[in-house]
Amino acid sequence: MKKLVMNMLFFGMLLLCLFSACSKSPDTLVYEKNTPKPPDSVCDWLSDRKHFHDSTFYQTFQTHYAQQLHEGDLGHAAFALGEMAEQEMYYAFFSDSVLALINSFKANYQKKLPWSQTLFVESYLGNYLVNQSEYRKAIKCFRKLVVHKPFDYSTCTEVAHGYADMAFCYFAMGEHEKAIQNNIKALSWFDKTKSQTGMGGVYDNLALVNLYTKNYRESEKYFEKAMAAYREVGDTANMMTSLHNKILLYEDMESPKKFALIDSTFHFFRKSKMQDESLELGLSSFYVDMLLNEDRYAEAEAVLGEMKVLLDTLNTLSAEADYTVSLAMYQMETGKGIRDVETIKKALRAVEEQDDYQNQIAFLKVLKEDALLKKDYRTAYAYSEREKRAISKITNQRMIAKTLELNKVYETDRKEQQIMNQKQIIADGRLAIAILVSLLMAAVLVVSSLLFRRRQRKNRAERKRVLQYTKKLLEKTEEERKRIASDLHDSISHELLNLKHTMVENPKLTSEKIDAIINDIRIISRNLHPVMFEKVGLTVSVEQLVERAQQINQLMVTSDIDYHASLSVSDELQVYRIIQEALSNTIKYAEAVAAKITIFEEAQHTLIQIKDNGKGFSVEETLRRKDAFGLHNIIERSKAIGGTARIHSDMNGTIVTVELKRNTWT
């Protein structure tokens, strides 16, 4: 019955889930996180962030990847390559060897697999180009991601990241309208996965857009949203990135909070033992700025040395820009100007070709300051004009107004979407409640019907058992009468006849015969009813029973009795009969060496237990047989005095336990 009810409820819930899934519109659909299980232990090891800086990481990956390709398992190889790509993108560290493998995989294998298994290819190539400040080329890669229609958590997340990465590219090129539009699309897809890390990244992007369009209040609001999202999932790495970006805000605002935030963020990063070379280099460049502001030149030089080591490891255009600008600032503060102006000019030309206005502004600013230091005012003016043009690409008034407008549109659309989602949730909830109530009512009816039928069967079985027990009781009563008659005839009657013939001839023998007759009468009487039971009570009667059992049978019987006459005499007699019956069964059938009788009294109940170490038997099978009168006798006598009997038996012996609750006999 329980299985039937569970099947009904499961079927109902399945219908409910199917209906809910069908009734949800694409706008309200939410994908549950279902991270693909790595195909083997090596891929599982590769996916762990803490293993990326292991000295064997790249060799392990390359060996495993080559093996999967050799075996022709493209799906397995794609998974391994995808994990490696994810690791390098996370740490903004792009190696030539992995870049070559990605390009080779794209050329030879990508079309042989479903698009959902190869999204990492365009994502990796796009992020590599971003690190080289080749934003327009990167956008082409990200567009290949967003053309797909997501169908689960993983594909939805990849599409959302595609929009977010495009938004960053447009932001870096000063096209803030497109940046906000793509951020909004990214956020709508991240909403469907409830990915706090993804949404935090979008909030960071929106904060930067508002920063460079001078909407400082909006920028700070989005930074706070980003931090809250990262904090919710304990994403320390992205929290550090968001703090790095917030320093840019304070720098642009010329806020006095800037250097305090630089100091706390830099030292928090160092204490965290995080291994993120790209983030460390960016924070170090800010820290050098703070040290120079405080005339701590020796410390600044030491940090620049550390930055040079990081730069050699990263080898990206954005990392080179951070180091170059910091070095130039140090040289201007401690000497007569920049020592290698041509290097900065070369870097400036590279970022101008890529429409990278943020780095253009940074390079032009240090070149302008260097020219002023060297009193080359004509050159300083030229750099100043170029700097203004770069800034105008980002912060023209039309773009500022458009950004504010898009912010409002986004907030309005988001609120409307939230209202729609709430309405849909309420409607779905009401429907779900109606379906569940109907299912519960149906289940109640079925259960009631099944319970009624079960109760009828149980009552019929109980009546049958009672009739059998009554019949057996009558039979046993007749047998007992026959046994008593036989004992009287065969023992006492015979002895009395003998006594009649020997009374005169042998007085001594006559006396012995009389003693034997008296003893036989006592045995018969004791079997019928314990001697002076009402006067001596249960404890003494049980001890006498134990003593007789040991004398007559080869069985060691012990007793442990802690009883204080709390039962009525009639109930005590029934307990005695139960013990007598259980001990009799042990003697007859158990082939036991030892038995123990326990009576234990507590505040709420009295516990009687008869235990032996015999060969045991099947309780259920024995109870079903017609000759199990002894066991039924124990059960029925227990019920008669308001107790319950439990019989357990196995190869280690048999335990009969009777529990009498106090509220049944007080």
Steps between C-alpha positions, in 0.01 A plus 500: 500500500779740593669432166174569313446831678861607438462413131182709482669800664806463276282487189311807618818694571631400158187637336534817707863547397418441133215748516715757678776461244256538211319793657817704555582750232861533379526824697422330833689174441781436748772242435617297798875458540612165359878507476609222259672216679866461392545183292797387709718587800755690286237739366367540852852593616543746210176679588616585854616865521769428761680261263562759225828616655621144557829437317356187335173661387585567135686172449210303651253675273705459181559128563133435573375710207735328254390158630130577447563623146705188428213281623254697287293616798431856383238572768745407773779703338267802465412482868868499603586787264195693623617469863847624404349793307279587799801503733705733277205735446435515875858604573535714182806293413515393135782263404619453142469120530133505600420769240652272234294201625179709496562610140586143396187364668288766328642412158485121530237392752252773596249422223495132598346575841174669610534877546424469871824302552725751320385842629830535682685543167358843404488605866872430543602664171287806581651540848850455358436785256362717783827452687680616186263804484372379161139574593339502154643158419390376841141615437487278189583198718241586764229549237549136400400407855181704529344372174419173678176439688578375853322187624658438843703663777837458329402633157302785657805602706728496193260717299471742793881523521510564125280808537692617810836468322369691197376770737851535645648530151258776404572673832877489438445654156282775644176374342306514825152478350582159351678406823187562707274322249718188509532516878122505528476194273766325706317577822172363361670167421683487833161556666392168351786318674499701825880520460617755755853498357370570150267777615782649709715520186225684314455744789876564488474573127208738553694672779794561265274634225344745743845588637636607163182692416540684832186350657686445826195435715371231263850356474535465877153344523595231247830431675306438822264265314798312358661463843172377650463237226858374544469503877186285485692213338835565670676594172810669646687523168227702330452710812866601463444584133201716592706685762770555235240661276361706787847652544464628143176668607663674797792601278271660243299670776828618662355357820709505821386139554718384209831433678335338804315260268822427307689418820229276650431316173867438419580359844179297511603341169847418634361345820245294307783306326301519176689404184371734232788667316281733292312635802819525705668709232202737474486550879876545512482786250255681731722425799802654325291813442421516874865444599617776266238733644647432847866532377571134582726454198697197615181302562363612165816376326466161670138465390597596144752215506224260596280642224773434241506132598120483467514676161747244364258227610182658358634656178173685418448852366284608796762372749775679307299823513463480880871440549612761247284774653613415856868496397462833321339658806784372719766636263332841490475516878859391566698642204491729205226324311418184310813322388348309208233722347503303175370187677196691625446658158510156342248367755281806435494429125398138572201595717395775254476237227263299722282798607606430861418843642559414866865411439536786250403745775745338746794513253424856383476618860850376594649629171343842568636503858845399370500781242402753767779373726747550215341843428407394148170689509422467129515120523310505831222703335480256209469206738240689701284555190524136404408404857191722484392336172537153654302607805231654279454163331393366836339793676322719244178656624277313256639169624457606863134584438449177307660298780268658758202430276601136452553461874143615560363278224691205640372558855144542373514186286653305786229606742228416248664162442510436875129587527420263212707226662320550832160484329603185317628344824173584678292356213713187485480471878121514502479240227750281677300524823180405316667200338661390824173531691326288235777243516490494878121454500534214252779350708290531818210320332726222373675466835167497685369228271815294535505546876135392525571187298811426700305548826232258375762240411671551836168465687417180313846362574468604865158332534638186340802505732278551809279209396805282449640608835169432677474158336857424595440624854204261537709216364782584740254520788374149416856377469581649840199331653604168349853549632373579851266197490786284378732631773236429765430153360849388417681657791287570806238227442766238440698610803188490721428137395855406584468681830183300582690171468807608696345693791502205740794305373764780489434825690829662385430437133148632559641829625725534192206428271294772669787751453524410128125547456514837674789606269308390186198698617723806552645469148155471344376791710801718417452436128138606534575810709820628670499423872399801712548730200269762647708510820859472376452706182659505153868530594513197731283291266732570204807415709336170599423434133866565412616265774270214389601549134866458590436197721289308250665601169860533383465874458673782684232761578574835665275786598544877540192645670449864598126500572301667780152344474346778292270262307177351625509136612301386196742683265798355686356152447475566124863618498596181683315289239678687219839429657397139563394455136814660358726293727306186408558572128872548567519164678300316233630641173798735533779255586639784710775482762394808694204729545440824688182659639498878553228712663581870507269770630523872414278802556307459175512128429592149613717287271502119505757314291572127456819433304677179399803402290325225306489424128221746425209474254303701245244698701278593204484145362431352844221747576330408171489131599200359683712340775657830621274511805785583740603816313139612453445434870783742586364766261140472617586499870708815441208671328265390781696705754545801265853419385680418177712195426796495259666173401839506329690188402808421294792258502632660820186427701154632584386808691140542619432855621178617663450871575226619738448876502403653833191676368354161417512365854483797742 
